[in-house]
């Protein structure tokens, strides 16, 4: 693999986009499970804007786990 240079602006933008994407996915799954598609946008907004603490904690945990696993895979691939 080529040389990697860390760019904090790109990392922050990726984190924000990932946060909103995870919030939308979680809202879609919850709406599908509840059978209430009218509640998709309010659920998304509550999670994305940190109004629903439990949902935000789940998303934060998922992002941390994905970040740790992804970094581990990247480091293993870089060693090769």
Backbone as CSV, one residue per row, in Angstrom:
resi,resn,N_x,N_y,N_z,CA_x,CA_y,CA_z,C_x,C_y,C_z
1,UNK,0.839,-1.174,0.000,0.000,0.000,0.000,0.888,1.243,0.000
2,UNK,0.367,2.302,-0.546,1.126,3.541,-0.629,1.210,4.247,0.710
3,UNK,1.970,5.311,0.725,2.122,6.095,1.942,0.813,6.805,2.259
4,UNK,0.448,6.813,3.528,-0.807,7.424,3.979,-0.489,8.646,4.817
5,UNK,-1.136,9.756,4.516,-0.993,10.938,5.355,-2.368,11.279,5.936
6,UNK,-2.416,11.509,7.228,-3.653,11.789,7.944,-4.113,13.215,7.667
7,UNK,-5.387,13.360,7.291,-5.966,14.666,7.056,-7.166,14.814,7.997
8,UNK,-7.073,15.647,9.029,-8.155,15.738,10.008,-9.462,16.291,9.434
9,UNK,-9.403,17.131,8.432,-10.632,17.679,7.842,-11.402,16.567,7.121
10,UNK,-10.700,15.771,6.330,-11.358,14.665,5.649,-11.915,13.655,6.650
11,UNK,-11.183,13.405,7.714,-11.639,12.467,8.737,-12.908,12.986,9.413
12,UNK,-12.935,14.268,9.721,-14.114,14.854,10.361,-15.328,14.807,9.433
13,UNK,-15.136,15.145,8.184,-16.238,15.112,7.218,-16.758,13.685,7.054
14,UNK,-15.862,12.731,6.980,-16.271,11.331,6.870,-17.038,10.880,8.110
15,UNK,-16.612,11.320,9.275,-17.297,10.967,10.508,-18.706,11.548,10.538
16,UNK,-18.862,12.787,10.120,-20.185,13.424,10.111,-21.112,12.732,9.108
17,UNK,-20.614,12.455,7.914,-21.422,11.766,6.910,-21.801,10.373,7.414
18,UNK,-20.850,9.681,8.022,-21.128,8.359,8.587,-22.157,8.409,9.694
19,UNK,-22.090,9.456,10.526,-23.062,9.605,11.612,-24.480,9.744,11.055
20,UNK,-24.657,10.603,10.056,-25.981,10.789,9.485,-26.452,9.541,8.743
21,UNK,-25.543,8.844,8.076,-25.896,7.613,7.390,-26.343,6.550,8.392
22,UNK,-25.608,6.403,9.488,-25.983,5.428,10.521,-27.322,5.808,11.160
23,UNK,-27.550,7.095,11.373,-28.815,7.539,11.954,-29.971,7.210,11.018
24,UNK,-29.764,7.404,9.714,-30.820,7.083,8.754,-31.078,5.583,8.709
25,UNK,-30.023,4.781,8.689,-30.201,3.332,8.672,-30.939,2.847,9.916
26,UNK,-30.568,3.380,11.058,-31.235,2.976,12.291,-32.710,3.388,12.278
27,UNK,-33.007,4.585,11.806,-34.394,5.042,11.722,-35.189,4.178,10.739
28,UNK,-34.568,3.786,9.639,-35.253,2.939,8.659,-35.560,1.566,9.239
29,UNK,-34.622,0.991,9.955,-34.852,-0.323,10.568,-35.923,-0.234,11.645
30,UNK,-35.877,0.802,12.453,-36.903,0.965,13.486,-38.279,1.213,12.873
31,UNK,-38.346,1.963,11.789,-39.623,2.195,11.115,-40.145,0.913,10.479
32,UNK,-39.256,0.137,9.906,-39.639,-1.140,9.311,-40.167,-2.091,10.381
33,UNK,-39.483,-2.152,11.519,-39.909,-3.034,12.601,-41.256,-2.598,13.186
34,UNK,-41.469,-1.300,13.286,-42.714,-0.788,13.858,-43.837,-0.717,12.831
35,UNK,-43.492,-0.798,11.554,-44.497,-0.664,10.503,-45.043,0.750,10.393
36,UNK,-44.265,1.714,10.815,-44.689,3.113,10.829,-43.712,3.946,10.004
37,UNK,-43.944,3.994,8.686,-43.030,4.732,7.805,-43.194,6.237,7.934
38,UNK,-44.310,6.689,8.507,-44.480,8.125,8.726,-43.528,8.630,9.813
39,UNK,-43.051,7.715,10.651,-42.149,8.095,11.725,-40.680,8.070,11.329
40,UNK,-40.387,7.800,10.050,-38.994,7.701,9.605,-38.232,9.009,9.801
41,UNK,-38.759,10.101,9.330,-38.052,11.386,9.416,-37.908,11.853,10.870
42,UNK,-38.965,11.793,11.694,-38.763,12.198,13.098,-37.753,11.318,13.840
43,UNK,-37.760,10.015,13.562,-36.773,9.135,14.193,-35.364,9.484,13.739
44,UNK,-35.218,9.738,12.437,-33.910,10.117,11.898,-33.416,11.398,12.543
45,UNK,-34.275,12.403,12.623,-33.872,13.678,13.209,-33.529,13.535,14.686
46,UNK,-34.301,12.734,15.409,-34.034,12.545,16.840,-32.682,11.885,17.065
47,UNK,-32.347,10.917,16.229,-31.068,10.229,16.382,-29.921,11.099,15.888
48,UNK,-30.054,11.667,14.706,-28.964,12.434,14.101,-28.627,13.687,14.897
49,UNK,-29.627,14.298,15.501,-29.402,15.541,16.235,-29.269,15.320,17.742
50,UNK,-29.055,14.054,18.141,-28.770,13.669,19.524,-29.913,13.939,20.499
51,UNK,-31.160,13.905,20.027,-32.295,14.087,20.923,-32.710,12.776,21.573
52,UNK,-32.421,11.662,20.914,-32.727,10.337,21.446,-31.417,9.721,21.929
53,UNK,-31.208,9.753,23.222,-29.935,9.337,23.794,-29.585,7.878,23.545
54,UNK,-30.573,6.977,23.653,-30.299,5.554,23.447,-29.865,5.286,22.013
55,UNK,-30.567,5.854,21.059,-30.217,5.651,19.654,-28.855,6.241,19.331
56,UNK,-28.574,7.393,19.884,-27.271,8.016,19.648,-26.152,7.171,20.245
57,UNK,-26.388,6.580,21.415,-25.379,5.727,22.042,-25.131,4.476,21.213
58,UNK,-26.185,3.902,20.656,-26.046,2.725,19.797,-25.224,3.085,18.563
59,UNK,-25.527,4.210,17.943,-24.774,4.638,16.757,-23.319,4.925,17.098
60,UNK,-23.081,5.563,18.222,-21.712,5.860,18.632,-20.924,4.563,18.852
61,UNK,-21.551,3.596,19.521,-20.888,2.307,19.746,-20.602,1.607,18.419
62,UNK,-21.556,1.653,17.491,-21.356,1.013,16.186,-20.212,1.678,15.422
63,UNK,-20.147,2.991,15.460,-19.074,3.708,14.750,-17.723,3.387,15.378
64,UNK,-17.654,3.303,16.693,-16.395,2.970,17.356,-15.950,1.556,16.979
65,UNK,-16.876,0.600,17.012,-16.534,-0.779,16.660,-16.094,-0.866,15.202
66,UNK,-16.837,-0.234,14.315,-16.466,-0.244,12.894,-15.105,0.420,12.700
67,UNK,-14.850,1.497,13.425,-13.559,2.178,13.326,-12.411,1.306,13.805
68,UNK,-12.608,0.596,14.892,-11.558,-0.276,15.419,-11.308,-1.443,14.477
69,UNK,-12.374,-2.096,14.032,-12.235,-3.234,13.119,-11.640,-2.771,11.790
70,UNK,-12.139,-1.670,11.261,-11.626,-1.157,9.992,-10.160,-0.775,10.068
71,UNK,-9.767,-0.154,11.176,-8.363,0.211,11.350,-7.497,-1.036,11.455
72,UNK,-7.986,-2.040,12.161,-7.237,-3.294,12.266,-7.049,-3.964,10.922
73,UNK,-8.105,-3.993,10.120,-8.005,-4.579,8.779,-7.044,-3.759,7.921
74,UNK,-7.114,-2.444,8.026,-6.221,-1.575,7.236,-4.771,-1.798,7.629
75,UNK,-4.505,-1.924,8.926,-3.133,-2.160,9.373,-2.623,-3.516,8.923
76,UNK,-3.489,-4.525,8.974,-3.080,-5.846,8.487,-2.790,-5.816,6.993
77,UNK,-3.615,-5.108,6.244,-3.396,-5.021,4.793,-2.132,-4.228,4.480
78,UNK,-1.829,-3.272,5.303,-0.635,-2.434,5.066,0.646,-3.215,5.323
79,UNK,0.588,-4.179,6.237,1.773,-4.990,6.523,2.142,-5.895,5.352
80,UNK,1.151,-6.272,4.574,1.406,-7.192,3.455,2.203,-6.569,2.349
